[in-house]
């Protein structure tokens, strides 16, 4: 099955070397895989290398267990001049019971870079399907909220005027 350039799916078997002390898959391992998926999705869309600018709303909804198949569903939701928001939904599947759970969701902001490691332009995303339009609109709201939050933090961290 061929996917659009702005989407990517990756499935990984969770192995014992990924476990934490409680026997579940360590959150850091999930984060590393999330970053790799965001990178692959954004670089495929941009047609060039990308770097991670930020990670938003990492929500570990349920633990992931050793022996489960974990599928990462990634999509470029919004583009700026050189940046892209990549949303990732993580599904954990028990191989024996075939029960699938929504284990994690998050949003990465990735920036396309040129050969000199400077921001490079990306093609504007044109959402077509109702899901793409919904994700695009939600990404616009998240971008506005990030800008507002950044402005608020900047305002309280400035030194007082004399």
C-alpha positions in Angstrom: 0.0 0.0 0.0 1.4 3.3 -1.0 1.0 6.2 1.4 0.9 9.9 0.7 4.2 11.7 1.2 2.9 13.4 4.3 2.1 10.2 6.2 4.2 7.3 7.5 3.5 4.1 9.4 6.1 2.0 11.3 5.6 -1.1 13.4 8.1 -2.3 16.0 8.2 -5.4 18.2 8.9 -4.4 21.8 11.8 -6.6 23.1 13.1 -7.3 26.7 16.0 -4.9 26.2 13.5 -2.1 26.1 12.0 -2.8 29.5 12.2 -0.6 32.6 12.4 -1.9 36.2 8.6 -2.6 36.3 8.7 -4.8 33.2 7.0 -2.3 30.9 8.7 -0.6 27.9 10.7 2.4 29.1 9.2 5.7 28.1 12.7 6.8 26.8 12.6 4.0 24.3 9.2 5.1 23.1 10.4 8.7 22.9 13.4 7.7 20.8 11.2 5.7 18.4 8.8 8.7 18.2 11.6 11.0 17.2 12.8 8.6 14.5 9.2 8.3 13.2 8.8 12.1 13.2 12.1 12.5 11.4 11.2 9.9 8.8 7.8 11.4 8.1 9.0 15.0 8.0 12.1 14.4 5.9 10.1 12.3 3.4 7.6 15.2 3.0 10.3 17.9 2.8 12.6 15.9 0.6 15.5 16.8 2.8 17.0 16.4 6.2 15.2 17.8 9.2 15.9 18.5 12.8 13.6 18.3 15.9 12.6 21.7 17.2 10.1 20.7 19.9 7.9 17.9 21.2 4.5 18.8 22.6 1.9 17.0 24.6 3.6 13.6 25.0 0.8 11.7 26.6 1.6 8.2 27.9 -2.0 7.0 28.1 -1.2 3.3 28.9 1.9 1.2 29.5 3.4 -0.7 26.6 4.4 -4.2 27.4 7.4 -6.3 26.2 6.2 -8.6 23.4 3.6 -6.2 22.0 3.7 -4.9 18.5 3.7 -1.1 18.5 2.5 0.8 15.5 3.4 4.5 15.0 0.9 6.4 12.7 2.5 9.7 11.7 1.2 12.6 9.6 2.4 16.1 8.7 -0.5 18.1 10.0 0.7 21.7 9.2 3.6 23.4 7.5 5.2 26.8 8.1 8.0 28.3 6.0 10.5 25.6 7.0 8.7 23.9 9.9 6.2 21.0 10.0 4.0 19.7 12.8 4.1 15.9 12.8 1.3 14.2 14.8 2.0 10.7 16.0 -0.5 8.2 17.3 0.9 5.1 19.0 -1.1 1.8 19.0 0.0 -1.2 21.1 -1.2 -4.6 20.0 -1.1 -7.8 22.1 0.0 -10.4 19.6 -1.9 -13.3 21.3 -5.3 -11.6 21.9 -5.0 -9.1 19.0 -6.4 -6.4 21.3 -5.2 -3.0 20.1 -4.9 0.0 22.5 -4.2 3.7 22.0 -1.0 3.9 24.1 0.4 7.4 23.3 0.0 10.5 21.2 2.2 13.5 20.7 3.2 16.3 18.3 6.7 17.1 17.0 7.8 20.3 15.3 10.4 19.5 12.8 12.5 22.0 10.7 13.8 21.3 7.2 17.5 22.2 6.8 19.7 22.8 3.8 23.3 21.5 3.3 24.6 24.4 5.5 22.2 23.3 8.4 20.1 26.5 7.8 16.3 26.4 7.7 15.0 25.4 4.2 11.6 26.0 2.7 9.0 23.2 2.6 6.0 22.9 0.3 2.7 24.1 1.9 0.5 21.2 3.1 -2.8 21.1 1.4 -5.3 19.1 3.5 -8.0 17.3 1.4 -9.8 14.7 3.5 -12.0 15.6 6.5 -9.4 14.0 8.8 -6.6 16.0 7.2 -8.6 19.2 7.5 -9.5 18.5 11.2 -5.8 17.8 12.0 -4.7 20.9 10.1 -7.1 23.2 12.0 -6.1 21.6 15.3 -2.4 22.2 14.4 -3.1 25.9 13.7 -4.7 26.2 17.2 -1.7 24.4 18.8 0.7 26.7 17.0 -1.2 29.8 18.3 -1.2 28.3 21.9 2.6 27.6 21.7 3.2 31.2 20.6 1.0 32.6 23.4 2.6 30.4 26.0 6.1 31.5 24.8 5.1 35.1 25.0 3.7 34.7 28.5 6.9 32.9 29.7 9.1 35.6 28.1 7.0 38.3 29.8 7.6 36.9 33.3 11.3 36.1 32.8 12.3 39.6 31.6 14.2 41.6 34.2 12.1 44.4 35.8 12.4 47.9 34.3 14.1 50.5 36.4 
